[in-house]
Amino acid sequence: MKWIQLLFLQVYFVKCCISSNFNSHTPTSYGFTLDNSIDHYTHLMKNISSKHESDSEYSSFTFSEGQEIKTTNPGDEYDFIIIGSGPAGCVLANRLSENPDWKIFLIEAGDMENIAHDIPLQAAFLQSTSSNWGDFTEPEPGVCKGMYNQRCSFPRGKMLGGTSTINYMIYNRGNRRDFDKWAAEGNYGWSYNEVLPYFMKSERSRLGKFQDQKYHNKSGNLNVEYVNYQTPMVHAFVKGSQQLGYQKIDYNGRTQVGTSYVQANTVRGVRHSAASAFLTPIMNKRSNLSIYLNTLVTKVLIDPQSKVAYGVEYNQGGTTKYAYSTREVILSAGTFNSPQLLMLSGVGPQNHLRELDIPVVQNLPVGQTMYDHQSHAALTFIVNTTGFSPATNRLNPLDVVDYIRGTGTLTMIGGVEALTFYKSPNSEDPPDWPDAEIIMLGGSYSSDEGTAIIRGANIRQDI
Ligand SMILES: Cc1cc2nc3c(=O)[nH]c(=O)nc-3n(C[C@H](O)[C@H](O)[C@H](O)COP(=O)(O)OP(=O)(O)OC[C@H]3O[C@@H](n4cnc5c(N)ncnc54)[C@H](O)[C@@H]3O)c2cc1C
């Protein structure tokens, strides 16, 4: 990646903020002016003129802004149609297109990543841009009381790569017991021993010696590494956890209860989204894979008699079009949009569908069983240190230089530094099943001076 691109990225990023299209409250009270930031980065750009190629062996894996995805002339019939290019859709597109005899069509409502998505520290800012679908909960008594209009925000990525382009990049596979519970409840193929080979197939571990070797692979697509920059505070956190009896562990290894520096989906400090991991390496190399961006699927076509899905209706540039599948339509549009699309296609609670004049194909409780995990901003410690702030107007040329070298504050994954999987004294679950995850951030809600985290979470200024 060229230096000049990196310098442009901050200006680009600020532009993204300007064009962000949600959050109904006015941003004027945030004490941050976009114009000042643009001036700041224009100034930086003028002062750094050297152009170097990065030595990153992965630089060719990164999308550059404005790059177009070449598709074969798709026609309208495929073996597999994949709706949504989040981690699920990207992995499926990669694996299915390994077979040259199959034609694959991947349809994505969003656009392509750019260098603003690459910078791990900027994760929170992306929630206030059009890379996020911008969903909010409906107001409910006693819920989301600290949020504007009593509505919590439910961020979701709208981009090639889905939510992995705006998320916090923590690499955490989940607990063995959760998978085994799902399998025991009848979800065939979901036990830990059955999913572990797939996690490992995907992984390109760069965790070095401190990893549970049996649980990691070095040759997959998705890079996993420790964050290269650490605040002094993180060492105190890990030490403190150890003093409380939590051993330092590889939480993607044989046990999860313990403490660890965070494992991240970055490549030498650059976000490694599902798109950059699973699509970039095959882009323009597999003529059987077609990808449409900025294309919204509006309906899965389902035969009402056989109940078999045979195609999709989609909207591209205001025109309704159709594509047909000979094998499968795969719905991987994410937590909110997959159930929404099922309902639009006639699969869902019949009373609700009838209210909306949607012909019922199958009466099912779609969209009624969503669970989210609670999270709380718990203790905030005021420390006697300066020098770390994700506020864009605090960055200086040296931060950019460090970033190019794969280190420095910009490589921190939204500030997340360490995790402790914790077992509360009241838990009645088996000893290796934690019931809380404590995440240590080298910063607080106010570190970005109100420019990102509280905006993304829709938290009121007076809170
Ligand atoms: C703020 C935040 C932070 C997170 N941090 C982490 C983390 O640190 N580590 C971690 O492991 N997980 C994290 N997650 C969760 C993780 O990102 C998701 O679990 C994961 O992205 C889900 O993948 P998916 O493919 O199911 O869906 P998504 O990633 O949501 O992708 C769905 C895709 O479908 C597209 N789409 C939707 N509807 C349509 C349509 N009608 N037509 C065409 N395309 C459509 C969307 O635009 C999107 O690209 C985080 C999530 C959030 C919201």
PDBQT file of the ligand as one rigid body, heavy atoms in Angstrom, charges set to zero:
ROOT
HETATM    1  C1  LIG A 501     -20.336  -3.714  16.430  1.00  0.00    +0.000 C 
HETATM    2  C2  LIG A 501     -20.011  -5.167  16.224  1.00  0.00    +0.000 A 
HETATM    3  C3  LIG A 501     -18.791  -5.658  16.643  1.00  0.00    +0.000 A 
HETATM    4  C4  LIG A 501     -18.501  -7.003  16.466  1.00  0.00    +0.000 A 
HETATM    5  N1  LIG A 501     -17.279  -7.466  16.838  1.00  0.00    +0.000 NA
HETATM    6  C5  LIG A 501     -16.942  -8.748  16.602  1.00  0.00    +0.000 A 
HETATM    7  C6  LIG A 501     -15.657  -9.236  16.928  1.00  0.00    +0.000 A 
HETATM    8  O1  LIG A 501     -14.813  -8.490  17.407  1.00  0.00    +0.000 OA
HETATM    9  N2  LIG A 501     -15.376 -10.539  16.660  1.00  0.00    +0.000 N 
HETATM   10  C7  LIG A 501     -16.303 -11.382  16.093  1.00  0.00    +0.000 A 
HETATM   11  O2  LIG A 501     -16.003 -12.562  15.875  1.00  0.00    +0.000 OA
HETATM   12  N3  LIG A 501     -17.536 -10.944  15.781  1.00  0.00    +0.000 NA
HETATM   13  C8  LIG A 501     -17.866  -9.659  16.006  1.00  0.00    +0.000 A 
HETATM   14  N4  LIG A 501     -19.103  -9.209  15.657  1.00  0.00    +0.000 N 
HETATM   15  C9  LIG A 501     -20.048 -10.165  15.060  1.00  0.00    +0.000 C 
HETATM   16  C10 LIG A 501     -19.712 -10.546  13.612  1.00  0.00    +0.000 C 
HETATM   17  O3  LIG A 501     -19.317  -9.422  12.856  1.00  0.00    +0.000 OA
HETATM   18  C11 LIG A 501     -20.929 -11.229  13.001  1.00  0.00    +0.000 C 
HETATM   19  O4  LIG A 501     -21.241 -12.368  13.787  1.00  0.00    +0.000 OA
HETATM   20  C12 LIG A 501     -20.694 -11.691  11.568  1.00  0.00    +0.000 C 
HETATM   21  O5  LIG A 501     -20.312 -10.631  10.738  1.00  0.00    +0.000 OA
HETATM   22  C13 LIG A 501     -21.975 -12.336  11.015  1.00  0.00    +0.000 C 
HETATM   23  O6  LIG A 501     -21.723 -12.765   9.699  1.00  0.00    +0.000 OA
HETATM   24  P1  LIG A 501     -22.898 -13.045   8.660  1.00  0.00    +0.000 P 
HETATM   25  O7  LIG A 501     -22.243 -13.456   7.391  1.00  0.00    +0.000 OA
HETATM   26  O8  LIG A 501     -23.869 -13.982   9.287  1.00  0.00    +0.000 OA
HETATM   27  O9  LIG A 501     -23.691 -11.668   8.492  1.00  0.00    +0.000 OA
HETATM   28  P2  LIG A 501     -23.205 -10.143   8.175  1.00  0.00    +0.000 P 
HETATM   29  O10 LIG A 501     -21.756 -10.009   8.489  1.00  0.00    +0.000 OA
HETATM   30  O11 LIG A 501     -24.158  -9.279   8.877  1.00  0.00    +0.000 OA
HETATM   31  O12 LIG A 501     -23.374 -10.043   6.612  1.00  0.00    +0.000 OA
HETATM   32  C14 LIG A 501     -24.605 -10.021   5.953  1.00  0.00    +0.000 C 
HETATM   33  C15 LIG A 501     -24.417  -9.390   4.584  1.00  0.00    +0.000 C 
HETATM   34  O13 LIG A 501     -25.621  -9.526   3.840  1.00  0.00    +0.000 OA
HETATM   35  C16 LIG A 501     -25.881  -8.313   3.145  1.00  0.00    +0.000 C 
HETATM   36  N5  LIG A 501     -27.328  -8.219   2.911  1.00  0.00    +0.000 N 
HETATM   37  C17 LIG A 501     -28.289  -8.103   3.840  1.00  0.00    +0.000 A 
HETATM   38  N6  LIG A 501     -29.503  -8.065   3.263  1.00  0.00    +0.000 NA
HETATM   39  C18 LIG A 501     -29.298  -8.157   1.937  1.00  0.00    +0.000 A 
HETATM   40  C19 LIG A 501     -30.164  -8.173   0.812  1.00  0.00    +0.000 A 
HETATM   41  N7  LIG A 501     -31.501  -8.106   0.955  1.00  0.00    +0.000 N 
HETATM   42  N8  LIG A 501     -29.627  -8.255  -0.421  1.00  0.00    +0.000 NA
HETATM   43  C20 LIG A 501     -28.265  -8.339  -0.589  1.00  0.00    +0.000 A 
HETATM   44  N9  LIG A 501     -27.402  -8.338   0.452  1.00  0.00    +0.000 NA
HETATM   45  C21 LIG A 501     -27.914  -8.259   1.698  1.00  0.00    +0.000 A 
HETATM   46  C22 LIG A 501     -25.372  -7.257   4.108  1.00  0.00    +0.000 C 
HETATM   47  O14 LIG A 501     -25.156  -6.005   3.462  1.00  0.00    +0.000 OA
HETATM   48  C23 LIG A 501     -24.111  -7.894   4.640  1.00  0.00    +0.000 C 
HETATM   49  O15 LIG A 501     -23.006  -7.600   3.814  1.00  0.00    +0.000 OA
HETATM   50  C24 LIG A 501     -19.444  -7.874  15.848  1.00  0.00    +0.000 A 
HETATM   51  C25 LIG A 501     -20.671  -7.375  15.432  1.00  0.00    +0.000 A 
HETATM   52  C26 LIG A 501     -20.954  -6.035  15.610  1.00  0.00    +0.000 A 
HETATM   53  C27 LIG A 501     -22.296  -5.521  15.153  1.00  0.00    +0.000 C 
ENDROOT
TORSDOF 0
